[in-house]
Amino acid sequence: MDNAAIAHELLRQARELAAHGDNLYRVRAYRRAAAELFGLDRPAREIIAEAGSDGLMILPGVGESLSRTIAELASDLSPLGKAG
């Protein structure tokens, strides 16, 4: 999955979390991570290849759990990741 596809998926997940009344801060984190991915000047997969999922924590608002979610989406192991 490329950055835009990952970002769109994070926004979809944020909508789903919000619809289920999940923690507002978690919803905001997903939305912020999506915005960061849209503006990132290099592929998230490249960051992951160099530094693992922890490398994504350089993005504002991205913590350990969200970095793993992004890495899973970026990987070919994710059902959604196979599309990109």
C-alpha positions as CSV (number, residue, x, y, z in Angstrom):
1,M,0.0,0.0,0.0
2,D,1.3,3.5,-0.8
3,N,1.1,6.4,1.7
4,A,-2.2,7.7,0.2
5,A,-3.9,4.3,0.4
6,I,-2.7,3.9,4.0
7,A,-3.9,7.4,4.9
8,H,-7.3,6.7,3.4
9,E,-7.6,3.5,5.4
10,L,-6.6,5.3,8.6
11,L,-9.3,7.8,7.9
12,R,-11.8,5.0,7.3
13,Q,-10.8,3.4,10.6
14,A,-11.1,6.8,12.4
15,R,-14.7,7.2,11.1
16,E,-15.5,3.7,12.3
17,L,-13.9,4.3,15.7
18,A,-15.8,7.6,16.1
19,A,-19.1,5.9,15.0
20,H,-18.6,3.4,17.8
21,G,-17.9,6.1,20.4
22,D,-14.2,5.3,20.8
23,N,-11.8,7.6,22.6
24,L,-11.7,11.0,20.9
25,Y,-7.9,11.1,21.3
26,R,-7.5,7.8,19.5
27,V,-9.8,9.0,16.7
28,R,-7.7,12.2,16.4
29,A,-4.5,10.3,16.4
30,Y,-5.7,8.2,13.4
31,R,-6.7,11.4,11.6
32,R,-3.5,13.2,12.3
33,A,-1.4,10.2,11.2
34,A,-3.4,10.1,7.9
35,A,-2.6,13.8,7.4
36,E,1.1,13.2,8.1
37,L,1.2,10.3,5.6
38,F,-0.5,12.4,2.9
39,G,2.3,15.0,3.4
40,L,5.2,12.5,3.8
41,D,7.9,13.0,1.2
42,R,8.9,9.3,1.2
43,P,7.1,6.0,1.3
44,A,6.2,4.7,4.8
45,R,7.5,1.3,3.5
46,E,10.9,2.9,3.1
47,I,10.9,4.1,6.7
48,I,9.8,0.7,7.9
49,A,12.5,-1.0,5.9
50,E,15.2,1.2,7.4
51,A,14.0,1.5,11.0
52,G,11.1,-0.9,11.5
53,S,7.7,0.2,12.6
54,D,9.3,2.2,15.4
55,G,10.7,4.5,12.7
56,L,7.2,5.8,12.1
57,M,7.1,7.3,15.6
58,I,9.0,10.2,14.2
59,L,5.6,11.3,12.8
60,P,3.8,13.7,15.1
61,G,1.1,11.9,17.1
62,V,2.2,8.4,16.0
63,G,2.9,6.1,19.0
64,E,3.8,2.5,19.2
65,S,0.4,1.0,18.6
66,L,-0.4,3.3,15.6
67,S,3.0,2.7,14.1
68,R,2.4,-1.0,14.2
69,T,-1.0,-0.5,12.5
70,I,0.6,1.6,9.8
71,A,3.3,-1.0,9.3
72,E,0.8,-3.7,9.0
73,L,-1.2,-1.8,6.4
74,A,2.0,-1.1,4.4
75,S,3.1,-4.7,4.4
76,D,2.1,-7.4,2.0
77,L,0.8,-9.4,5.1
78,S,-2.2,-7.1,5.4
79,P,-5.2,-8.1,3.2
80,L,-5.4,-4.4,2.3
81,G,-1.7,-4.1,1.7
82,K,-1.8,-6.6,-1.2
83,A,-3.7,-4.1,-3.3
84,G,-0.8,-1.7,-3.4
